[in-house]
């Protein structure tokens, strides 16, 4: 019975690994057809905008890059 369970667990992990590899290699379209709205503290937002500006980028670019990094790494950093 334990061999059956071990095989099922191995198959499950294999499936997870396949999905993760597929996500890591996925190419995303440049079509911007969706919004992602969330609430945050206005001071946090302003400080983040200033940090992005100091690094010659935009909050949108930084957040999209973060999302892609999370997908490709298979975890939220």
KEMI-812630 format. One record per residue: x, y, z of N, C-alpha, C, O in turn; residue number from 1. Coordinates in steps of 0.05 Angstrom, whole numbers, plus 32768, in hexadecimal, padded with zeros to 4 digits. Layout:
# KEMI-812630
{lumro {X Y Z} {X Y Z} {X Y Z} {X Y Z} NUM}
...
//
This chain:
# KEMI-812630
{lumro {8010 7FE8 8000} {8000 8000 8000} {8011 8019 8000} {800A 802D 7FF3} 1}
{lumro {8028 8019 800F} {8039 8030 8010} {8046 8036 7FF5} {804C 804E 7FEF} 2}
{lumro {804B 8022 7FE5} {8056 8026 7FCA} {8042 8036 7FB9} {804A 8047 7FA9} 3}
{lumro {8028 8030 7FBB} {8013 803E 7FAD} {8013 805C 7FB5} {8011 806D 7FA4} 4}
{lumro {8014 8060 7FCF} {8014 807C 7FD9} {802D 808B 7FCF} {802C 80A2 7FC6} 5}
{lumro {8044 807D 7FD0} {805D 808A 7FC7} {805B 8091 7FA9} {8064 80A6 7FA1} 6}
{lumro {8050 807F 7F99} {804C 8084 7F7D} {8039 809B 7F78} {803E 80AC 7F66} 7}
{lumro {8024 809D 7F87} {8011 80B3 7F84} {801E 80CE 7F8C} {801A 80E2 7F7E} 8}
{lumro {802D 80CE 7FA1} {803B 80E6 7FAA} {804F 80EE 7F94} {8051 8106 7F8D} 9}
{lumro {805E 80DB 7F8A} {8072 80E1 7F75} {8064 80EC 7F5C} {806E 80FF 7F50} 10}
{lumro {804E 80E0 7F55} {803F 80EA 7F3D} {8035 8106 7F42} {8035 8117 7F30} 11}
{lumro {802C 810C 7F5A} {8022 8126 7F61} {8038 813B 7F5F} {8035 8150 7F53} 12}
{lumro {8050 8134 7F6A} {8066 8147 7F69} {8070 814B 7F4C} {8079 8160 7F45} 13}
{lumro {806F 8135 7F3C} {8077 8137 7F20} {8064 814B 7F11} {806D 815B 7F01} 14}
{lumro {804A 8149 7F17} {8037 815B 7F0B} {803C 8178 7F13} {803B 818A 7F03} 15}
{lumro {8041 817C 7F2D} {8047 8197 7F37} {8060 81A2 7F29} {8061 81B9 7F21} 16}
{lumro {8075 8191 7F26} {808E 819A 7F19} {8089 81A1 7EFC} {8094 81B4 7EF2} 17}
{lumro {8078 8191 7EEE} {8072 8197 7ED2} {8063 81B2 7ED0} {806A 81C2 7EBE} 18}
{lumro {8050 81B7 7EE1} {8041 81D0 7EE1} {8054 81E8 7EE7} {8052 81FD 7EDA} 19}
{lumro {8066 81E4 7EF9} {8079 81F9 7F00} {808B 81FF 7EE9} {8090 8217 7EE3} 20}
{lumro {8096 81EA 7EDC} {80A7 81EF 7EC5} {8098 81FD 7EAE} {80A3 820E 7EA1} 21}
{lumro {807F 81F5 7EAA} {806F 8202 7E95} {806B 8220 7E9C} {806D 8230 7E8A} 22}
{lumro {8066 8226 7EB5} {8062 8242 7EBD} {807C 8252 7EB9} {807C 8269 7EB1} 23}
{lumro {8093 8245 7EC0} {80AD 8252 7EBE} {80B3 8259 7EA1} {80C0 826E 7E9B} 24}
{lumro {80AB 8248 7E8E} {80B1 824C 7E72} {809C 825B 7E62} {80A0 8261 7E4B} 25}
{lumro {8086 8261 7E6F} {8070 826E 7E61} {8077 828A 7E59} {8083 8299 7E68} 26}
{lumro {806F 8291 7E41} {8073 82AC 7E37} {8058 82BA 7E39} {8044 82B0 7E31} 27}
{lumro {8059 82D2 7E45} {8040 82E2 7E49} {803E 82F7 7E33} {8052 8303 7E2C} 28}
{lumro {8026 82FB 7E2A} {8020 830F 7E16} {8025 832B 7E21} {8024 8330 7E39} 29}
{lumro {802C 833E 7E0F} {802E 835A 7E17} {8014 8368 7E17} {8012 8380 7E1D} 30}
{lumro {7FFE 835A 7E10} {7FE3 8366 7E10} {7FDB 836B 7E2D} {7FDB 8359 7E3D} 31}
{lumro {7FD5 8384 7E32} {7FCD 838C 7E4D} {7FAE 838E 7E4E} {7FA2 83A2 7E49} 32}
{lumro {7FA2 8377 7E55} {7F85 8375 7E53} {7F78 8371 7E6E} {7F60 8369 7E70} 33}
{lumro {7F86 8376 7E84} {7F7B 8371 7E9E} {7F87 8385 7EB2} {7F9D 838E 7EAF} 34}
{lumro {7F77 838C 7EC6} {7F80 839D 7EDC} {7F84 838D 7EF5} {7F76 8379 7EFA} 35}
{lumro {7F96 8397 7F06} {7F9A 838B 7F20} {7F99 83A1 7F34} {7FAC 83B0 7F38} 36}
{lumro {7F82 83A4 7F42} {7F7E 83BA 7F55} {7F80 83AF 7F71} {7F75 839B 7F78} 37}
{lumro {7F8E 83BE 7F82} {7F90 83B7 7F9E} {7F94 83D0 7FAF} {7F9C 83E5 7FA4} 38}
{lumro {7F8D 83CF 7FC8} {7F8F 83E6 7FD9} {7FA9 83E4 7FEA} {7FB2 83CE 7FF1} 39}
{lumro {7FB5 83FB 7FEE} {7FCC 83FD 8000} {7FCD 8418 800D} {7FBE 842A 8006} 40}
{lumro {7FDE 841B 8020} {7FE2 8434 802E} {7FED 8449 801A} {7FFF 8443 800B} 41}
{lumro {7FE2 8462 801B} {7FEB 8476 8008} {8008 847E 800C} {8015 8485 7FF9} 42}
{lumro {8012 847D 8024} {802E 8483 8029} {8040 846D 801D} {8055 8473 8011} 43}
{lumro {8038 8454 8020} {8047 843E 8014} {8047 8441 7FF5} {805C 843D 7FE8} 44}
{lumro {8030 8447 7FEA} {802E 844B 7FCD} {8041 8461 7FC3} {804F 845E 7FB0} 45}
{lumro {8040 8478 7FD1} {8051 848E 7FC9} {806F 8488 7FCB} {807E 848F 7FBA} 46}
{lumro {8076 847B 7FE1} {8093 8474 7FE5} {809B 8460 7FCF} {80B2 8462 7FC5} 47}
{lumro {808A 844D 7FC8} {8090 843A 7FB3} {8093 8448 7F98} {80A5 8442 7F88} 48}
{lumro {8081 845B 7F92} {8083 846A 7F79} {809D 8479 7F78} {80AA 847B 7F63} 49}
{lumro {80A5 8486 7F8E} {80BE 8495 7F8F} {80D6 8482 7F8B} {80E9 8489 7F7D} 50}
{lumro {80D6 846B 7F97} {80EB 8458 7F94} {80ED 844F 7F77} {8103 844D 7F6C} 51}
{lumro {80D7 8449 7F6A} {80D7 8442 7F4E} {80E2 8458 7F3D} {80F2 8453 7F2B} 52}
{lumro {80D9 8470 7F42} {80E2 8487 7F33} {8101 848B 7F36} {810E 8490 7F22} 53}
{lumro {810B 8487 7F4E} {8128 8489 7F53} {8137 8474 7F44} {814F 8478 7F3D} 54}
{lumro {812A 845E 7F3E} {8136 8448 7F2F} {812E 8448 7F12} {8133 8434 7F04} 55}
{lumro {8123 845E 7F09} {811B 8462 7EED} {8109 844C 7EE2} {810E 8441 7ECC} 56}
{lumro {80F5 8445 7EF2} {80E1 8431 7EEA} {80C6 843A 7EF4} {80C4 844E 7F01} 57}
{lumro {80B2 842A 7EEF} {8097 8430 7EF8} {808E 841B 7F0C} {8097 8404 7F0A} 58}
{lumro {807B 8422 7F1D} {8070 840D 7F2F} {8064 83F6 7F1F} {8066 83DF 7F28} 59}
{lumro {8057 83FC 7F09} {804B 83E7 7EF9} {8060 83D3 7EEF} {805C 83BB 7EF1} 60}
{lumro {8075 83DE 7EE5} {808B 83CC 7EDA} {8096 83BB 7EF1} {809B 83A3 7EED} 61}
{lumro {809B 83C7 7F08} {80A7 83B8 7F1E} {8094 83A2 7F28} {809C 838C 7F2D} 62}
{lumro {807A 83A8 7F2A} {8066 8394 7F33} {8063 837E 7F1F} {8060 8367 7F27} 63}
{lumro {8062 8384 7F05} {8060 836F 7EF1} {8079 835D 7EF1} {8077 8345 7EEF} 64}
{lumro {8090 8369 7EF4} {80A9 835A 7EF6} {80A9 8347 7F0E} {80B2 8330 7F0D} 65}
{lumro {809F 8352 7F25} {809D 8341 7F3D} {808A 832A 7F38} {8090 8313 7F40} 66}
{lumro {8073 832E 7F2B} {8060 8319 7F26} {806D 8303 7F15} {806A 82EB 7F1A} 67}
{lumro {807B 830B 7F00} {8089 82F8 7EEE} {809E 82E8 7EFD} {80A1 82D0 7EFA} 68}
{lumro {80AD 82F6 7F0E} {80C2 82E8 7F1E} {80B5 82D3 7F31} {80C0 82BD 7F33} 69}
{lumro {809F 82DA 7F3D} {8091 82C7 7F4E} {8088 82AE 7F3E} {808C 8298 7F47} 70}
{lumro {807C 82B3 7F27} {8073 829D 7F16} {808B 828B 7F0E} {808A 8273 7F10} 71}
{lumro {80A0 8297 7F05} {80B8 8288 7EFB} {80C6 827A 7F11} {80D2 8264 7F0D} 72}
{lumro {80C6 8285 7F2A} {80D3 8277 7F40} {80C1 8264 7F4F} {80CA 8254 7F5F} 73}
{lumro {80A7 8265 7F49} {8094 8253 7F55} {808E 8259 7F72} {8084 8248 7F81} 74}
{lumro {8094 8272 7F7A} {808E 827A 7F96} {808C 8298 7F98} {8097 82A7 7F87} 75}
{lumro {807F 82A1 7FAC} {807D 82BD 7FB2} {8094 82C5 7FC4} {8098 82B9 7FD9} 76}
{lumro {80A3 82D8 7FBB} {80BC 82E0 7FCA} {80B5 82F3 7FE0} {80C7 82FC 7FEF} 77}
//
